[in-house]
């Protein structure tokens, strides 16, 4: 069974650009791994400092890959150290319906 996670937080305005850089490092590493069981994207809200991460994992092994990624660990540590205006809130979601196959057979 796959897992869907949404995380949202608000950084200080002066940290937003560095946070984007750190997220880009994570995404580059995930692209290099090229694991089809991980679907991960991050969005920036209109205020320019609120980030929303949306991750879908085909299984716990895929989730573990992200959690053990060095760039992800560094991203998390730096975010915590920056003392966000609104700390990260993690929500686990359940899929109701989708117009596409999330984890199509390759």
C-alpha positions in Angstrom: 0.0 0.0 0.0 1.4 3.4 -0.9 1.8 6.4 1.4 0.9 10.0 0.7 2.3 12.8 2.8 1.8 16.6 2.8 4.0 18.9 4.8 3.5 22.7 5.0 5.5 25.4 6.8 6.4 29.0 6.6 10.0 30.1 6.6 11.3 33.6 7.5 11.4 35.7 4.4 15.2 35.9 4.4 15.5 32.1 4.5 13.1 31.3 1.7 15.8 31.5 -1.1 18.2 29.2 0.9 15.3 26.8 1.5 14.6 26.6 -2.3 18.3 25.8 -2.8 18.2 23.0 -0.3 15.0 21.6 -1.8 16.6 21.7 -5.3 19.5 19.6 -4.0 17.1 17.0 -2.7 15.2 16.9 -5.9 18.4 16.6 -8.0 19.5 13.6 -5.8 16.1 12.0 -6.2 16.2 12.5 -10.0 19.7 10.8 -10.0 18.3 7.8 -8.1 15.4 7.7 -10.5 13.2 5.5 -8.3 9.7 5.2 -9.9 8.3 4.5 -6.4 8.8 8.1 -5.3 6.7 11.0 -6.5 7.8 14.1 -4.7 7.2 17.8 -5.4 7.4 21.0 -3.6 5.4 24.2 -4.1 5.7 27.8 -2.9 2.6 29.7 -2.0 1.9 33.3 -3.1 3.5 34.8 0.1 6.9 33.6 -1.2 7.8 31.9 2.1 5.2 29.2 2.7 6.2 25.8 1.3 4.1 22.8 0.7 5.7 19.4 0.0 3.7 16.6 -1.5 5.1 13.1 -1.5 3.7 9.8 -2.7 5.6 6.6 -1.9 4.8 3.3 -3.5 5.9 1.5 -0.3 7.9 1.9 2.9 11.1 1.1 1.1 10.6 4.1 -1.2 9.9 6.3 1.8 13.1 5.0 3.5 15.1 6.0 0.5 14.1 9.7 1.0 14.6 9.6 4.7 18.1 8.2 4.4 19.1 10.6 1.6 22.0 12.9 2.9 20.7 16.0 1.1 17.2 15.4 2.7 18.8 15.1 6.1 20.7 18.3 5.5 17.6 20.1 4.3 15.7 19.1 7.4 18.5 20.1 9.8 18.9 23.5 8.1 15.2 24.2 8.1 14.9 23.4 11.8 18.0 25.6 12.5 16.3 28.5 10.6 13.5 28.5 13.1 10.5 28.8 10.7 7.7 31.3 11.4 5.3 28.3 11.2 6.8 24.9 11.9 6.3 22.0 9.6 2.9 20.3 9.9 2.8 16.8 8.5 -0.4 15.2 7.3 -0.9 11.7 6.0 -3.5 11.5 3.3 -5.7 8.8 1.8 -6.4 8.7 -1.9 -10.0 9.0 -2.9 -9.6 9.1 -6.7 -7.2 10.1 -9.4 -7.4 10.8 -13.1 -4.1 9.0 -13.7 -2.2 5.9 -12.5 0.1 7.2 -9.7 2.4 4.3 -9.9 1.9 2.9 -13.3 3.8 -0.3 -14.2 7.0 0.5 -16.2 
